[in-house]
Amino acid sequence: MDAFYGPFDSGFALGVAARNHTDNERVTWQYGAYRPAINVFGVALNKFEWGGRVTALPVFEDDGRVLVHVGMGTLNGELPQNQLRARARPLLRNGPGYANPVLVDTGNLGGSRQYTLAPEFAAVYGPWTVQAEWAGQFLTQATPAGGTNQGTVLYHGGYAEVLVFLTGEHQSYNREDGAFGRVVPNQNLRSRRGEGFTGCGAWQAGVRFSYLDLNDKAIQGGTVYDWTVGLNWFWNPNMKVQLNYILERRDQPGVDPAWISGVGVRGAYDF
């Protein structure tokens, strides 16, 4: 997400999109045309890009308690100001974006077009969820500052994770969107006057491995990979608390390789 999907524009682009699905909701597709964003405040009015996503459910049983999901997404087009920069910050961060350190960075690269491919896989078996995604971004006519044209380069990253509900829930799935929905606890955590707390909410534990490689040819932006161990507590379908321990390894040319670790806690409420 930090390197490819929403590096400087929070993952938003101005454009027009459409989507649909088959009658049995086993296959979904969406496509659109966009003006790429320079940042969260500016749009490149003289540039154009297009993208799409297709998903399928080869297995869907017991109202979603057992399923297999596969998908493929893509985003392709011209570059604002004929430049591209891929970078990533720590997974644990707090404060405005500019105040967070950058772990790996290609710097501003001259280029013509970018082509991103993103296959995805997920499976649910009762309380267990396995999920993985990969993203590869091709940049044509890649030229580092003060350097020579490197032709087409590839930067890529991905993750794989295993999650399990300790309280017996299963990850809900929205068939029309081809994506997971919100978690609905078997018993919401409630507080009643004179009775204290009732219910325990939904508890989920998980482990994830992810990596990012920004090295190709003469452009050496560095690599970073990490392990995350987490515990999620869903009070109800709209409230949750997350606890993560993250261990990251950064390897960037010109900087001594190092491990970074930390603990993060986040509370969220959506409506």
Backbone as numpy.savetxt, mean C-alpha at the origin, in Angstrom:
# Nx Ny Nz CAx CAy CAz Cx Cy Cz
3.46 2.13 -1.02 2.64 3.33 -1.02 3.50 4.58 -1.02
4.51 4.64 -0.17 5.32 5.83 -0.03 6.18 6.07 -1.27
6.60 5.00 -1.93 7.50 5.15 -3.07 6.77 5.32 -4.39
5.67 4.57 -4.61 5.06 4.52 -5.93 3.65 5.10 -5.99
2.78 4.70 -5.07 1.36 5.03 -5.22 1.01 6.45 -4.80
1.66 6.95 -3.76 1.32 8.29 -3.30 2.51 9.01 -2.72
3.60 9.17 -3.50 4.83 9.72 -2.92 4.73 11.19 -2.51
4.11 12.02 -3.34 4.04 13.44 -3.04 2.64 14.02 -3.24
1.70 13.18 -3.64 0.34 13.66 -3.90 -0.70 12.91 -3.09
-0.25 12.16 -2.06 -1.15 11.39 -1.19 -1.96 10.35 -1.95
-1.53 9.99 -3.16 -2.20 8.95 -3.91 -3.42 9.41 -4.68
-3.59 10.72 -4.84 -4.75 11.24 -5.55 -4.34 11.82 -6.90
-5.23 11.73 -7.88 -5.02 12.33 -9.19 -6.36 12.80 -9.73
-6.34 13.93 -10.44 -7.56 14.49 -11.03 -7.86 13.75 -12.33
-9.07 13.20 -12.45 -9.40 12.48 -13.66 -10.80 11.93 -13.65
-11.06 11.02 -14.58 -12.36 10.39 -14.74 -12.15 8.88 -14.73
-12.97 8.16 -13.96 -12.82 6.71 -13.86 -14.19 6.05 -13.90
-14.20 4.78 -14.30 -15.42 3.98 -14.33 -15.09 2.58 -13.83
-16.10 1.89 -13.32 -15.89 0.53 -12.84 -17.16 -0.29 -12.98
-17.01 -1.61 -13.00 -18.16 -2.49 -13.15 -17.76 -3.88 -12.67
-18.71 -4.82 -12.70 -18.44 -6.18 -12.27 -19.39 -7.12 -12.99
-19.06 -8.40 -13.00 -19.94 -9.39 -13.60 -21.17 -9.59 -12.72
-22.18 -10.26 -13.28 -23.43 -10.45 -12.54 -23.23 -11.25 -11.26
-22.30 -12.21 -11.27 -22.07 -13.01 -10.07 -21.04 -12.38 -9.14
-20.56 -11.20 -9.48 -19.62 -10.43 -8.67 -18.31 -11.19 -8.42
-17.95 -12.06 -9.33 -16.69 -12.79 -9.19 -15.53 -12.06 -9.88
-15.84 -11.17 -10.80 -14.82 -10.41 -11.53 -15.20 -8.93 -11.50
-14.24 -8.08 -11.19 -14.45 -6.63 -11.22 -13.39 -5.99 -12.11
-13.69 -4.82 -12.63 -12.70 -4.07 -13.39 -12.99 -2.57 -13.27
-11.95 -1.80 -13.38 -12.08 -0.35 -13.36 -10.96 0.25 -14.21
-11.21 1.44 -14.74 -10.23 2.09 -15.61 -10.48 3.59 -15.55
-9.46 4.36 -15.89 -9.61 5.80 -15.84 -8.48 6.52 -16.54
-8.70 7.81 -16.79 -7.70 8.70 -17.38 -7.51 9.88 -16.43
-6.26 10.30 -16.24 -5.96 11.26 -15.18 -4.94 12.31 -15.64
-4.94 13.43 -14.93 -3.88 14.40 -15.02 -2.96 14.16 -13.82
-1.71 13.77 -14.02 -0.83 13.49 -12.87 -0.61 14.74 -12.03
-0.47 14.54 -10.73 -0.30 15.65 -9.79 1.18 15.95 -9.60
1.50 17.23 -9.51 2.86 17.66 -9.18 3.09 17.49 -7.69
2.10 17.87 -6.90 2.09 17.69 -5.46 0.64 17.75 -5.02
0.39 17.86 -3.72 -1.00 17.86 -3.25 -1.75 19.11 -3.65
-1.06 20.14 -4.18 -1.71 21.39 -4.53 -1.72 21.67 -6.02
-0.94 20.93 -6.84 -0.81 21.28 -8.25 -1.01 20.09 -9.16
-1.62 20.34 -10.33 -1.89 19.32 -11.33 -1.18 19.69 -12.62
-0.56 18.70 -13.27 0.13 18.93 -14.54 -0.90 18.92 -15.66
-1.34 20.10 -16.10 -2.42 20.20 -17.07 -2.00 19.78 -18.47
-0.70 19.72 -18.74 -0.24 19.34 -20.07 0.26 17.90 -20.13
-0.03 17.10 -19.08 0.40 15.71 -19.04 -0.83 14.80 -18.91
-0.61 13.52 -19.22 -1.73 12.59 -19.25 -1.26 11.21 -18.81
-2.09 10.51 -18.04 -1.80 9.14 -17.66 -3.10 8.35 -17.56
-2.99 7.03 -17.66 -4.16 6.17 -17.59 -3.84 4.97 -16.71
-4.89 4.38 -16.16 -4.68 3.22 -15.29 -5.91 2.34 -15.22
-5.75 1.18 -14.60 -6.86 0.25 -14.47 -6.54 -0.86 -13.50
-7.55 -1.63 -13.14 -7.39 -2.74 -12.21 -8.44 -3.80 -12.51
-8.03 -5.07 -12.50 -8.92 -6.20 -12.70 -8.73 -7.16 -11.53
-9.83 -7.67 -10.96 -9.75 -8.65 -9.88 -10.66 -9.83 -10.19
-10.36 -10.96 -9.56 -11.17 -12.15 -9.73 -11.21 -12.93 -8.43
-12.31 -13.67 -8.25 -12.51 -14.53 -7.08 -12.65 -15.98 -7.56
-11.55 -16.68 -7.77 -11.67 -18.08 -8.19 -12.29 -18.97 -7.12
-12.19 -18.57 -5.84 -12.79 -19.33 -4.74 -13.56 -18.35 -3.85
-14.82 -18.65 -3.57 -15.61 -17.86 -2.64 -16.67 -18.78 -2.04
-16.47 -19.16 -0.78 -17.34 -20.13 -0.12 -17.74 -19.64 1.27
-18.84 -20.19 1.77 -19.31 -19.92 3.13 -19.40 -18.42 3.40
-20.00 -17.70 2.45 -20.22 -16.26 2.58 -18.92 -15.50 2.85
-17.84 -15.97 2.26 -16.57 -15.26 2.36 -15.64 -15.75 3.45
-16.03 -16.75 4.20 -15.12 -17.28 5.23 -13.96 -18.05 4.59
-14.16 -18.48 3.34 -13.09 -19.11 2.57 -13.08 -18.45 1.19
-11.96 -17.85 0.82 -11.89 -17.20 -0.49 -10.45 -17.09 -0.95
-10.30 -16.92 -2.26 -9.02 -16.61 -2.89 -9.25 -15.46 -3.85
-8.46 -14.42 -3.71 -8.56 -13.21 -4.52 -7.27 -13.03 -5.30
-7.38 -12.69 -6.58 -6.22 -12.33 -7.39 -6.56 -11.04 -8.15
-5.55 -10.27 -8.47 -5.80 -9.03 -9.17 -4.55 -8.50 -9.84
-4.76 -7.52 -10.71 -3.65 -6.85 -11.39 -4.05 -5.39 -11.62
-3.16 -4.47 -11.23 -3.39 -3.06 -11.46 -2.25 -2.46 -12.26
-2.51 -1.32 -12.89 -1.47 -0.64 -13.66 -1.77 0.85 -13.71
-0.71 1.64 -13.80 -0.82 3.09 -13.98 0.34 3.52 -14.87
0.03 4.21 -15.94 1.04 4.52 -16.95 0.83 5.92 -17.50
1.92 6.58 -17.88 1.75 7.87 -18.52 2.95 8.77 -18.43
2.71 10.02 -18.79 3.76 11.02 -18.84 4.10 11.52 -17.44
5.25 12.17 -17.33 5.75 12.63 -16.04 5.60 14.14 -15.91
5.07 14.62 -14.79 5.06 16.06 -14.56 6.49 16.62 -14.59
6.68 17.68 -15.36 7.98 18.33 -15.48 9.07 17.37 -15.97
8.65 16.26 -16.60 9.58 15.26 -17.14 10.57 14.78 -16.08
10.08 14.63 -14.85 10.92 14.17 -13.76 10.18 13.13 -12.92
10.95 12.23 -12.32 10.40 11.24 -11.40 11.36 11.10 -10.23
10.79 11.00 -9.03 11.59 10.74 -7.83 10.91 9.64 -7.03
11.64 8.60 -6.70 11.13 7.53 -5.85 11.91 7.57 -4.55
11.21 7.56 -3.43 11.86 7.60 -2.12 10.95 6.97 -1.10
11.48 6.64 0.06 10.67 6.06 1.13 11.16 6.55 2.47
10.22 6.80 3.36 10.50 7.20 4.73 10.28 6.01 5.67
10.63 6.12 6.94 10.39 5.00 7.86 8.90 4.65 7.95
8.60 3.39 8.24 7.21 3.00 8.41 6.61 3.65 9.65
7.41 3.85 10.69 6.97 4.57 11.88 7.34 6.04 11.72
6.36 6.90 11.68 6.65 8.33 11.55 5.50 9.14 12.14
5.84 10.32 12.57 4.86 11.21 13.19 5.24 12.64 12.83
4.26 13.46 12.53 4.55 14.83 12.16 4.41 15.03 10.66
4.60 16.26 10.18 4.47 16.54 8.74 5.52 15.80 7.94
5.21 15.56 6.66 6.07 14.75 5.82 7.50 15.24 5.73
7.69 16.55 5.63 9.04 17.09 5.45 9.91 16.87 6.69
9.29 16.60 7.83 10.05 16.45 9.07 10.50 15.00 9.30
10.09 14.09 8.42 10.47 12.69 8.57 11.67 12.37 7.69
12.64 11.62 8.20 13.84 11.33 7.42 13.53 10.44 6.23
14.32 10.57 5.18 14.20 9.73 3.99 15.27 8.65 4.05
14.85 7.40 3.96 15.78 6.28 4.10 16.45 5.93 2.78
15.68 5.87 1.70 16.23 5.56 0.38 15.65 6.56 -0.62
16.44 6.93 -1.64 16.02 8.04 -2.49 16.78 8.00 -3.81
16.05 8.03 -4.93 16.70 8.11 -6.23 17.11 9.53 -6.59
16.56 10.52 -5.85 16.73 11.90 -6.27 15.86 12.18 -7.49
15.85 13.42 -7.95 15.06 13.78 -9.12 15.73 13.25 -10.38
14.98 12.43 -11.13 15.50 11.82 -12.34 14.76 12.38 -13.55
15.49 12.70 -14.58 14.85 13.03 -15.84 14.29 11.78 -16.46
13.19 11.91 -17.19 12.59 10.74 -17.80 11.47 11.13 -18.74
10.95 10.14 -19.44 9.89 10.38 -20.40 8.54 9.90 -19.89
8.44 8.59 -19.58 7.20 8.00 -19.12 7.47 6.98 -18.03
6.44 6.70 -17.23 6.52 5.65 -16.22 5.41 4.65 -16.45
5.73 3.38 -16.20 4.77 2.28 -16.34 4.84 1.45 -15.06
3.73 1.35 -14.35 3.68 0.62 -13.08 2.76 -0.58 -13.20
3.25 -1.74 -12.79 2.48 -2.97 -12.74 2.37 -3.43 -11.30
1.18 -3.92 -10.89 0.97 -4.26 -9.48 0.08 -5.49 -9.36
0.64 -6.71 -9.40 -0.15 -7.90 -9.12 -0.46 -8.03 -7.63
-1.57 -8.68 -7.29 -1.99 -8.82 -5.90 -2.62 -10.18 -5.67
-2.50 -10.67 -4.44 -3.06 -11.97 -4.07 -3.53 -11.90 -2.62
-4.63 -12.56 -2.33 -5.11 -12.66 -0.95 -5.92 -13.94 -0.80
-5.89 -14.52 0.38 -6.68 -15.71 0.69 -7.17 -15.62 2.12
-8.40 -16.05 2.33 -9.01 -16.09 3.67 -9.44 -17.52 3.94
-9.07 -18.01 5.10 -9.53 -19.33 5.55 -9.95 -19.19 7.01
-11.23 -18.92 7.22 -11.73 -18.66 8.57 -11.06 -17.43 9.14
-10.47 -17.52 10.32 -9.85 -16.35 10.95 -8.50 -15.97 10.33
-7.96 -16.79 9.43 -6.65 -16.54 8.86 -6.76 -15.77 7.55
-5.85 -14.82 7.36 -5.75 -14.07 6.11 -4.30 -14.03 5.68
-4.05 -14.35 4.42 -2.74 -14.22 3.80 -2.86 -13.24 2.65
-1.96 -12.29 2.59 -2.07 -11.25 1.57 -0.68 -10.85 1.10
-0.55 -10.57 -0.21 0.74 -10.16 -0.77 0.50 -9.28 -1.98
1.36 -8.29 -2.16 1.33 -7.42 -3.33 2.77 -7.11 -3.76
2.94 -6.85 -5.06 4.22 -6.42 -5.61 3.95 -5.26 -6.54
4.86 -4.31 -6.59 4.74 -3.18 -7.52 6.08 -2.95 -8.20
6.05 -2.86 -9.52 7.25 -2.56 -10.29 7.02 -1.33 -11.13
7.93 -0.36 -11.04 7.78 0.89 -11.78 8.92 1.03 -12.78
8.59 1.06 -14.06 9.56 1.25 -15.13 9.61 2.74 -15.48
10.81 3.26 -15.64 11.01 4.65 -16.04 11.82 4.66 -17.33
11.29 5.26 -18.37 11.99 5.31 -19.65 12.88 6.55 -19.73
13.99 6.41 -20.43 14.96 7.50 -20.60 15.38 8.09 -19.26
15.65 7.22 -18.31 16.03 7.66 -16.97 17.40 8.33 -17.00
17.45 9.55 -16.48 18.69 10.32 -16.52 18.92 10.98 -15.16
19.92 10.55 -14.39 20.20 11.21 -13.12 20.76 12.60 -13.35
20.64 13.45 -12.33 21.13 14.83 -12.43 22.63 14.82 -12.75
23.01 15.49 -13.83 24.42 15.56 -14.21 24.97 14.29 -14.80
24.08 13.29 -15.07 24.54 12.01 -15.59 24.10 11.77 -17.01
24.26 10.54 -17.48 23.88 10.16 -18.83 22.62 9.32 -18.83
21.95 9.27 -19.95 20.72 8.52 -20.11 20.97 7.04 -19.87
20.19 6.44 -18.95 20.35 5.03 -18.60 19.35 4.12 -19.32
18.57 4.69 -20.23 17.54 3.88 -20.88 16.38 3.63 -19.93
15.85 2.42 -19.92 14.72 2.07 -19.05 15.23 1.38 -17.79
14.80 1.88 -16.63 15.19 1.27 -15.35 13.93 0.78 -14.65
14.13 -0.11 -13.69 13.02 -0.70 -12.93 13.29 -0.57 -11.45
12.32 -0.01 -10.73 12.32 0.00 -9.27 11.14 -0.85 -8.80
11.30 -1.57 -7.71 10.21 -2.47 -7.32 10.22 -2.68 -5.81
9.07 -3.12 -5.32 8.91 -3.41 -3.90 7.67 -4.25 -3.70
7.51 -4.80 -2.50 6.34 -5.61 -2.22 6.27 -6.01 -0.76
5.23 -6.74 -0.43 5.06 -7.22 0.95 4.28 -8.52 0.94
4.42 -9.26 2.02 3.61 -10.46 2.28 3.29 -10.46 3.76
2.05 -10.78 4.11 1.65 -10.74 5.51 0.69 -11.88 5.83
0.70 -12.28 7.09 -0.23 -13.28 7.62 -0.91 -12.68 8.84
-2.24 -12.73 8.86 -3.03 -12.18 9.95 -3.97 -13.25 10.48
-4.28 -13.19 11.77 -5.23 -14.13 12.35 -6.07 -13.43 13.41
-7.37 -13.64 13.37 -8.28 -13.12 14.39 -8.27 -14.08 15.58
-7.87 -13.58 16.73 -7.82 -14.39 17.94 -9.20 -14.62 18.54
-10.17 -13.81 18.10 -11.53 -13.90 18.64 -12.51 -14.53 17.65
-12.01 -15.11 16.56 -12.85 -15.92 15.69 -13.48 -15.24 14.49
-13.31 -13.93 14.34 -13.89 -13.27 13.17 -13.16 -13.69 11.88
-13.70 -13.27 10.74 -12.99 -13.43 9.48 -13.01 -12.10 8.74
-12.02 -11.90 7.89 -11.91 -10.64 7.17 -13.03 -10.54 6.13
-13.89 -9.53 6.26 -15.00 -9.38 5.32 -14.49 -8.90 3.96
-15.27 -9.18 2.91 -14.85 -8.89 1.55 -16.01 -8.25 0.79
-15.72 -7.13 0.12 -16.73 -6.43 -0.68 -16.59 -6.89 -2.13
-17.50 -7.71 -2.60 -17.38 -8.31 -3.93 -17.54 -7.28 -5.04
-18.34 -6.25 -4.83 -18.51 -5.23 -5.87 -17.24 -4.42 -6.08
-16.48 -4.19 -5.00 -15.25 -3.41 -5.10 -14.02 -4.27 -5.36
-14.13 -5.58 -5.14 -12.95 -6.42 -5.26 -11.90 -6.09 -4.22
-12.36 -5.83 -2.99 -11.44 -5.41 -1.91 -12.03 -5.81 -0.57
-11.16 -5.89 0.44 -11.61 -6.20 1.78 -12.42 -5.04 2.36
-13.41 -5.38 3.17 -14.22 -4.38 3.84 -13.77 -4.18 5.28
-14.56 -3.48 6.04 -14.22 -3.20 7.43 -14.39 -4.45 8.29
-13.71 -4.46 9.40 -13.81 -5.57 10.35 -15.04 -5.36 11.23
-15.85 -6.41 11.35 -17.05 -6.38 12.20 -16.85 -7.37 13.33
-16.61 -6.91 14.57 -16.40 -7.83 15.69 -17.63 -8.68 15.97
-17.39 -9.88 16.46 -18.50 -10.71 16.91 -19.21 -10.07 18.10
-18.43 -9.41 18.96 -18.99 -8.69 20.11 -18.30 -7.34 20.21
-19.06 -6.27 20.02 -18.49 -4.93 20.16 -18.10 -4.66 21.61
-17.06 -3.87 21.79 -16.71 -3.41 23.13 -17.64 -2.26 23.51
-18.36 -2.42 24.62 -19.33 -1.40 25.03 -19.13 -1.04 26.49
-19.52 0.16 26.82 -19.50 0.62 28.20 -20.89 1.11 28.58
-21.44 0.54 29.65 -22.75 0.96 30.11 -22.65 1.42 31.56
-23.38 2.46 31.84 -23.34 3.04 33.19 -23.80 2.00 34.20
-22.97 1.80 35.19 -23.29 0.86 36.25 -22.93 -0.58 35.92
-22.57 -0.86 34.66 -22.25 -2.24 34.28 -20.80 -2.39 33.85
-20.11 -1.28 33.60 -18.73 -1.36 33.13 -18.67 -1.77 31.67
-17.60 -2.40 31.28 -17.40 -2.79 29.89 -17.98 -4.19 29.64
-18.61 -4.35 28.49 -19.10 -5.66 28.04 -18.55 -5.91 26.64
-18.43 -7.18 26.29 -17.85 -7.52 25.00 -16.35 -7.29 24.99
-15.68 -7.88 24.04 -14.22 -7.73 23.99 -13.74 -7.17 22.67
-14.63 -6.87 21.72 -14.19 -6.43 20.42 -13.54 -7.56 19.65
-12.83 -7.22 18.60 -12.11 -8.22 17.79 -10.61 -7.99 17.95
-9.88 -9.05 18.24 -8.43 -9.00 18.39 -7.78 -9.73 17.22
-6.78 -9.08 16.65 -6.09 -9.64 15.48 -4.58 -9.48 15.64
-3.84 -10.56 15.37 -2.37 -10.51 15.40 -1.86 -10.77 14.00
-0.67 -10.25 13.71 -0.14 -10.45 12.37 1.35 -10.20 12.29
1.94 -10.66 11.20 3.36 -10.43 10.90 3.47 -10.13 9.41
4.35 -9.17 9.08 4.51 -8.76 7.68 5.98 -8.55 7.36
6.36 -8.94 6.14 7.68 -8.62 5.60 7.49 -7.77 4.35
8.26 -6.69 4.23 8.17 -5.85 3.03 9.56 -5.37 2.65
9.70 -4.96 1.39 11.00 -4.49 0.91 10.79 -3.47 -0.20
11.83 -2.68 -0.47 11.84 -1.72 -1.56 13.25 -1.66 -2.12
13.38 -1.77 -3.45 14.67 -1.76 -4.12 14.68 -0.63 -5.15
15.48 0.40 -4.90 15.59 1.55 -5.80 16.94 1.58 -6.50
17.54 0.42 -6.70 18.82 0.31 -7.40 18.61 -0.28 -8.79
19.10 0.37 -9.82 19.13 -0.20 -11.16 20.12 0.60 -12.00
21.02 -0.13 -12.66 22.05 0.47 -13.50 22.85 1.49 -12.69
23.08 2.67 -13.24 23.92 3.65 -12.53 23.16 4.42 -11.46
21.84 4.21 -11.38 21.02 4.91 -10.39 20.89 4.02 -9.16
21.49 4.43 -8.07 21.54 3.63 -6.85 20.84 4.39 -5.72
19.53 4.22 -5.66 18.74 4.90 -4.64 18.74 4.20 -3.29
19.18 2.92 -3.27 19.25 2.18 -2.02 18.15 1.15 -1.89
18.27 0.31 -0.88 17.26 -0.72 -0.58 16.89 -0.64 0.89
15.67 -1.03 1.19 15.20 -1.09 2.57 14.23 -2.26 2.69
14.34 -3.02 3.77 13.37 -4.06 4.03 13.06 -4.08 5.51
11.91 -4.65 5.87 11.49 -4.58 7.27 10.60 -5.75 7.64
10.60 -6.02 8.93 9.66 -6.96 9.56 8.75 -6.17 10.49
7.47 -6.49 10.46 6.50 -5.85 11.34 5.71 -6.92 12.08
5.59 -6.78 13.38 4.74 -7.64 14.20 3.68 -6.75 14.84
2.42 -7.10 14.69 1.38 -6.20 15.15 0.25 -6.88 15.88
-0.45 -6.08 16.67 -1.65 -6.51 17.38 -2.70 -5.42 17.20
-3.86 -5.80 16.63 -4.94 -4.85 16.36 -6.15 -5.18 17.24
-6.74 -4.13 17.78 -7.92 -4.29 18.63 -9.05 -3.45 18.04
-10.05 -4.10 17.50 -11.20 -3.43 16.89 -12.32 -3.35 17.92
-12.60 -2.15 18.42 -13.64 -2.00 19.42 -15.02 -2.24 18.83
-15.22 -1.76 17.62 -16.47 -1.92 16.87 -16.11 -1.69 15.39
-17.07 -1.72 14.47 -16.72 -1.55 13.06 -16.10 -0.20 12.72
-16.16 0.77 13.64 -15.67 2.11 13.33 -14.47 2.55 14.16
-14.06 1.77 15.13 -12.97 2.18 16.03 -11.96 1.05 16.20
-10.68 1.42 16.24 -9.64 0.41 16.43 -8.41 1.05 17.07
-7.58 0.20 17.66 -6.28 0.59 18.20 -5.26 -0.40 17.64
-4.15 0.11 17.12 -3.11 -0.73 16.52 -1.81 -0.56 17.29
-1.12 -1.67 17.51 0.19 -1.67 18.15 1.16 -2.43 17.24
2.24 -1.78 16.81 3.20 -2.39 15.90 4.62 -2.27 16.43
5.37 -3.34 16.29 6.82 -3.28 16.45 7.44 -3.49 15.07
8.32 -2.57 14.66 8.88 -2.60 13.32 10.39 -2.60 13.40
11.01 -3.49 12.62 12.46 -3.59 12.51 12.83 -3.41 11.05
13.57 -2.34 10.72 13.91 -2.01 9.34 15.42 -2.04 9.13
15.81 -2.43 7.92 17.21 -2.44 7.51 17.37 -1.55 6.29
18.21 -0.54 6.39 18.45 0.39 5.29 19.87 0.21 4.76
19.99 0.14 3.43 21.29 0.01 2.77 21.32 0.98 1.60
22.02 2.08 1.76 22.08 3.12 0.74 23.52 3.47 0.44
23.92 3.59 -0.83 25.30 3.95 -1.16 25.72 5.24 -0.47
26.92 5.23 0.10 27.44 6.40 0.78 27.03 6.53 2.23
26.18 5.60 2.70 25.71 5.63 4.09 25.93 4.25 4.69
26.44 4.19 5.91 26.65 2.90 6.56 25.32 2.17 6.72
25.25 0.88 6.34 24.02 0.11 6.56 23.66 0.10 8.04
22.38 0.12 8.34 21.97 0.20 9.74 20.59 -0.39 9.93
20.31 -0.84 11.15 18.99 -1.30 11.56 18.26 -0.17 12.27
16.97 -0.09 12.05 16.11 0.90 12.70 14.94 0.13 13.31
14.62 0.41 14.56 13.51 -0.29 15.19 12.69 0.69 16.02
11.45 0.33 16.25 10.59 1.19 17.05 9.23 0.56 17.28
8.48 1.17 18.17 7.13 0.73 18.51 6.18 1.88 18.24
5.07 1.58 17.59 4.08 2.61 17.30 2.69 2.19 17.73
1.91 3.15 18.22 0.53 2.90 18.64 -0.35 3.93 17.92
-1.46 3.46 17.40 -2.36 4.36 16.68 -3.81 4.03 17.01
-4.59 5.05 17.29 -6.02 4.90 17.46 -6.74 5.55 16.29
-7.81 4.94 15.81 -8.52 5.47 14.65 -10.02 5.35 14.84
-10.74 6.35 14.34 -12.19 6.36 14.35 -12.66 6.89 13.02
-13.49 6.15 12.31 -14.00 6.64 11.03 -15.52 6.62 11.06
-16.11 7.49 10.26 -17.57 7.63 10.26 -18.05 8.02 8.88
